[in-house]
C-alpha cells in the first residue's frame, strides 16, 4: 500500500485490475473530498498509459516545422511555396462549395487521376491519391512492414520516416549518406536472402521497405535515376522514391515505375503547386501494387474540395512552369549570397538550400534570425552535424533575411 498526499491509500496498479475508471475511483478511500480529486490525476494518467502500445508511449513523435499563428514572422522554414496558387484552383474550390458538400467525395479521386494520367502519360489505375504525401507514406508503411521488421532510410533525411517505422513497431535502419551526399553500398544490402525466405530469418533480419527522398531534405541533393534503378534492382523490397521536391529538379523517376515493379514514386502538391494548406498527394506504382495499397487507405481520404483543387492545379501547367522559373532564379541568388558570406552550400535541386559552416556554431545565428522576424530551420543531426535549411521565398523575403544574416556576421556597412 502507498499513500497520496491527501491521505488516501492505493495499491500499485500492476497489482490491480479495473473494469473501468469508475471502478478505479471507487477503489480509493471514499473519504477523499471531491475537491481534492485532482491529487489522483497523476496516478490516473499513469494508469491510462497502460492502455497504450509500448511503441507509442516510447515514441518521441514527429515535430513539424514551426507554424506560428497570428504573427508577422516571415516563414522560410517549412519549404512552402511563397506564391499564391493558380487562380483556377480558387475557381474550382468556389464551384465545389456552390454545388454543396453534403455528399461523400469520390473515394478514388477519379478526376485527378485522369488529369494526372494525361500529364504523365500513364493509365489512371497506376495512381493512388492521399491526404498529402504523408498519408501515402503511412499507407505504404502499414502495408509492407510488420512489427519487428526493418524499414530502411538514408540519414539525414525526412525525419517522419523514422517515426512511421516506430509507430509500426518496426526498426528504422538508418544508412548514412557519404560526405558528398551519395549513398554507400550498404543501402542495398539485403539482411534476408529473399522475401520468400522470411520464415528462415528473425524479424529483425527482414528488410521490408526502403524510403529514398529524391531530392533529399535537408540537402536538396539528387541521386540520378539510373542509379536509383540499380538500387531498386539490388533490393529485395519495394523502394519508395519520395519526390516531394522533384518539380524543382531536372530529373525524376516516374519512368522507372514502368521498368521496375519495386519502384513506387510519391508526390505532393504542397510545394510546387502552392497547396500546402490543402493536403493532397499521390503516388505512382504498377496497377497490382495500387490494388493492394487501396485496401489499406481510409475510405474517403481525400475530400471533395481537395480533389477539385488538386485537379485544377495539375491541369494548369503554365502556372507551374512560371512558378518554377521564379523559384529556381531566387534559389540561385540565395545560394550565391550565402556562399559569399562564407557558408558551405551544396547545390540544391529543391526549393530550399542547406547551409553549413566549419568556423562557428549556427544555433546562435538561428536564434538571432528568429529574433529579427524570420523563421528558418535549424537542424542538428547526431553523427552528422548542424545546418540551416532556408526555404526559397520571394526575392524580397530572402533578401531581407540575408540582410539580417550579413549584419550579424559582418556588422553594419
TAJOUR-V324959 format. One record per residue. N is the residue number from 1. OMEGA is omega in whole degrees, 0 to 359 (999 if undefined). NEAR is the number of other C-alpha atoms within 10 Angstrom. Layout:
[[N | OMEGA | NEAR] [N | OMEGA | NEAR]]
This chain:
[[1 | 176 | 6] [2 | 183 | 9] [3 | 170 | 10] [4 | 182 | 11] [5 | 183 | 8] [6 | 175 | 12] [7 | 179 | 11] [8 | 178 | 15] [9 | 178 | 14] [10 | 176 | 15] [11 | 178 | 12] [12 | 188 | 11] [13 | 181 | 14] [14 | 180 | 8] [15 | 184 | 6] [16 | 174 | 10] [17 | 181 | 9] [18 | 179 | 12] [19 | 183 | 7] [20 | 175 | 9] [21 | 178 | 12] [22 | 178 | 9] [23 | 178 | 11] [24 | 178 | 15] [25 | 183 | 14] [26 | 181 | 11] [27 | 185 | 14] [28 | 181 | 14] [29 | 184 | 12] [30 | 178 | 10] [31 | 179 | 8] [32 | 179 | 14] [33 | 182 | 9] [34 | 181 | 8] [35 | 181 | 7] [36 | 184 | 10] [37 | 177 | 11] [38 | 179 | 10] [39 | 180 | 14] [40 | 189 | 17] [41 | 178 | 11] [42 | 179 | 10] [43 | 179 | 14] [44 | 178 | 15] [45 | 178 | 10] [46 | 179 | 12] [47 | 182 | 15] [48 | 180 | 11] [49 | 178 | 12] [50 | 180 | 12] [51 | 188 | 9] [52 | 173 | 10] [53 | 180 | 11] [54 | 180 | 12] [55 | 183 | 15] [56 | 181 | 14] [57 | 179 | 13] [58 | 187 | 11] [59 | 174 | 12] [60 | 180 | 10] [61 | 180 | 15] [62 | 179 | 12] [63 | 180 | 9] [64 | 177 | 10] [65 | 184 | 15] [66 | 180 | 12] [67 | 182 | 12] [68 | 180 | 11] [69 | 175 | 7] [70 | 178 | 6] [71 | 179 | 8] [72 | 180 | 9] [73 | 176 | 15] [74 | 186 | 18] [75 | 174 | 24] [76 | 189 | 24] [77 | 184 | 22] [78 | 172 | 20] [79 | 174 | 25] [80 | 177 | 21] [81 | 184 | 23] [82 | 186 | 18] [83 | 178 | 15] [84 | 180 | 12] [85 | 178 | 19] [86 | 178 | 22] [87 | 177 | 13] [88 | 176 | 17] [89 | 181 | 24] [90 | 175 | 16] [91 | 180 | 13] [92 | 179 | 20] [93 | 178 | 19] [94 | 180 | 15] [95 | 179 | 14] [96 | 181 | 17] [97 | 177 | 12] [98 | 178 | 9] [99 | 179 | 8] [100 | 184 | 10] [101 | 185 | 12] [102 | 181 | 7] [103 | 177 | 7] [104 | 179 | 10] [105 | 173 | 17] [106 | 186 | 15] [107 | 181 | 17] [108 | 177 | 20] [109 | 186 | 23] [110 | 182 | 17] [111 | 179 | 16] [112 | 182 | 25] [113 | 177 | 22] [114 | 180 | 17] [115 | 179 | 18] [116 | 178 | 21] [117 | 177 | 17] [118 | 182 | 13] [119 | 186 | 12] [120 | 178 | 12] [121 | 175 | 11] [122 | 176 | 18] [123 | 181 | 14] [124 | 180 | 19] [125 | 172 | 19] [126 | 188 | 19] [127 | 173 | 26] [128 | 182 | 25] [129 | 182 | 27] [130 | 180 | 28] [131 | 189 | 21] [132 | 181 | 24] [133 | 177 | 23] [134 | 176 | 20] [135 | 181 | 18] [136 | 176 | 24] [137 | 177 | 20] [138 | 178 | 20] [139 | 180 | 19] [140 | 180 | 20] [141 | 180 | 21] [142 | 183 | 18] [143 | 192 | 17] [144 | 192 | 15] [145 | 175 | 20] [146 | 175 | 18] [147 | 178 | 16] [148 | 181 | 18] [149 | 186 | 22] [150 | 170 | 24] [151 | 186 | 28] [152 | 177 | 23] [153 | 176 | 25] [154 | 182 | 24] [155 | 358 | 23] [156 | 177 | 22] [157 | 184 | 23] [158 | 187 | 17] [159 | 184 | 16] [160 | 182 | 16] [161 | 181 | 23] [162 | 178 | 21] [163 | 179 | 19] [164 | 178 | 23] [165 | 183 | 26] [166 | 176 | 21] [167 | 181 | 21] [168 | 185 | 19] [169 | 180 | 20] [170 | 178 | 23] [171 | 175 | 24] [172 | 181 | 21] [173 | 184 | 18] [174 | 177 | 17] [175 | 184 | 17] [176 | 167 | 19] [177 | 172 | 17] [178 | 184 | 12] [179 | 180 | 8] [180 | 178 | 8] [181 | 168 | 18] [182 | 181 | 13] [183 | 176 | 18] [184 | 179 | 13] [185 | 181 | 10] [186 | 181 | 10] [187 | 182 | 20] [188 | 177 | 19] [189 | 179 | 14] [190 | 180 | 17] [191 | 179 | 15] [192 | 184 | 19] [193 | 181 | 15] [194 | 178 | 15] [195 | 181 | 14] [196 | 181 | 9] [197 | 187 | 10] [198 | 185 | 14] [199 | 182 | 9] [200 | 184 | 12] [201 | 172 | 14] [202 | 183 | 12] [203 | 183 | 18] [204 | 176 | 15] [205 | 187 | 17] [206 | 175 | 27] [207 | 189 | 28] [208 | 184 | 24] [209 | 175 | 23] [210 | 175 | 25] [211 | 178 | 22] [212 | 177 | 22] [213 | 184 | 25] [214 | 4 | 29] [215 | 181 | 28] [216 | 168 | 25] [217 | 25 | 23] [218 | 193 | 24] [219 | 185 | 22] [220 | 182 | 25] [221 | 180 | 22] [222 | 170 | 22] [223 | 184 | 17] [224 | 181 | 14] [225 | 181 | 16] [226 | 177 | 10] [227 | 179 | 11] [228 | 176 | 18] [229 | 178 | 18] [230 | 178 | 11] [231 | 181 | 17] [232 | 181 | 22] [233 | 179 | 17] [234 | 182 | 14] [235 | 175 | 20] [236 | 180 | 22] [237 | 175 | 22] [238 | 176 | 20] [239 | 179 | 25] [240 | 177 | 24] [241 | 183 | 25] [242 | 185 | 23] [243 | 180 | 24] [244 | 184 | 23] [245 | 188 | 25] [246 | 181 | 25] [247 | 177 | 22] [248 | 181 | 24] [249 | 181 | 19] [250 | 182 | 10] [251 | 172 | 15] [252 | 187 | 20] [253 | 184 | 21] [254 | 182 | 20] [255 | 181 | 14] [256 | 182 | 19] [257 | 179 | 18] [258 | 185 | 16] [259 | 185 | 11] [260 | 183 | 16] [261 | 180 | 17] [262 | 182 | 21] [263 | 177 | 27] [264 | 181 | 25] [265 | 183 | 24] [266 | 181 | 28] [267 | 176 | 24] [268 | 174 | 28] [269 | 183 | 23] [270 | 189 | 22] [271 | 189 | 21] [272 | 177 | 27] [273 | 176 | 26] [274 | 182 | 19] [275 | 180 | 25] [276 | 181 | 18] [277 | 183 | 11] [278 | 181 | 17] [279 | 175 | 20] [280 | 176 | 26] [281 | 178 | 25] [282 | 174 | 22] [283 | 180 | 23] [284 | 179 | 27] [285 | 178 | 25] [286 | 191 | 20] [287 | 181 | 16] [288 | 174 | 11] [289 | 178 | 17] [290 | 181 | 17] [291 | 181 | 15] [292 | 180 | 11] [293 | 181 | 18] [294 | 179 | 16] [295 | 187 | 11] [296 | 183 | 13] [297 | 173 | 22] [298 | 186 | 13] [299 | 178 | 12] [300 | 187 | 15] [301 | 175 | 19] [302 | 182 | 22] [303 | 185 | 19] [304 | 180 | 21] [305 | 182 | 19] [306 | 179 | 26] [307 | 181 | 30] [308 | 181 | 21] [309 | 180 | 26] [310 | 178 | 30] [311 | 178 | 22] [312 | 181 | 22] [313 | 185 | 26] [314 | 176 | 19] [315 | 181 | 19] [316 | 182 | 16] [317 | 175 | 14] [318 | 178 | 11] [319 | 183 | 17] [320 | 182 | 18] [321 | 177 | 15] [322 | 177 | 10] [323 | 179 | 21] [324 | 180 | 19] [325 | 181 | 12] [326 | 181 | 15] [327 | 182 | 24] [328 | 178 | 19] [329 | 179 | 12] [330 | 178 | 21] [331 | 180 | 26] [332 | 179 | 14] [333 | 179 | 14] [334 | 180 | 23] [335 | 182 | 22] [336 | 182 | 13] [337 | 179 | 17] [338 | 177 | 19] [339 | 178 | 14] [340 | 179 | 11] [341 | 173 | 13] [342 | 179 | 14] [343 | 170 | 19] [344 | 183 | 16] [345 | 178 | 21] [346 | 179 | 17] [347 | 183 | 15] [348 | 174 | 23] [349 | 182 | 23] [350 | 180 | 31] [351 | 177 | 26] [352 | 174 | 29] [353 | 179 | 28] [354 | 191 | 26] [355 | 181 | 22] [356 | 176 | 21] [357 | 177 | 15] [358 | 191 | 10] [359 | 182 | 8] [360 | 174 | 9] [361 | 186 | 12] [362 | 181 | 19] [363 | 178 | 15] [364 | 178 | 10] [365 | 177 | 17] [366 | 180 | 19] [367 | 179 | 14] [368 | 178 | 15] [369 | 180 | 19] [370 | 180 | 18] [371 | 181 | 11] [372 | 170 | 13] [373 | 180 | 15] [374 | 177 | 22] [375 | 169 | 24] [376 | 184 | 22] [377 | 173 | 21] [378 | 180 | 19] [379 | 178 | 17] [380 | 184 | 14] [381 | 179 | 11] [382 | 180 | 9] [383 | 181 | 9] [384 | 178 | 13] [385 | 184 | 11] [386 | 177 | 19] [387 | 174 | 25] [388 | 174 | 23] [389 | 183 | 24] [390 | 179 | 26] [391 | 174 | 26] [392 | 174 | 30] [393 | 170 | 26] [394 | 177 | 16] [395 | 182 | 17] [396 | 180 | 10] [397 | 181 | 15] [398 | 180 | 21] [399 | 179 | 16] [400 | 178 | 14] [401 | 179 | 22] [402 | 178 | 18] [403 | 177 | 14] [404 | 180 | 19] [405 | 182 | 19] [406 | 180 | 17] [407 | 179 | 11] [408 | 184 | 13] [409 | 190 | 12] [410 | 181 | 9] [411 | 180 | 9] [412 | 178 | 8] [413 | 999 | 5]]
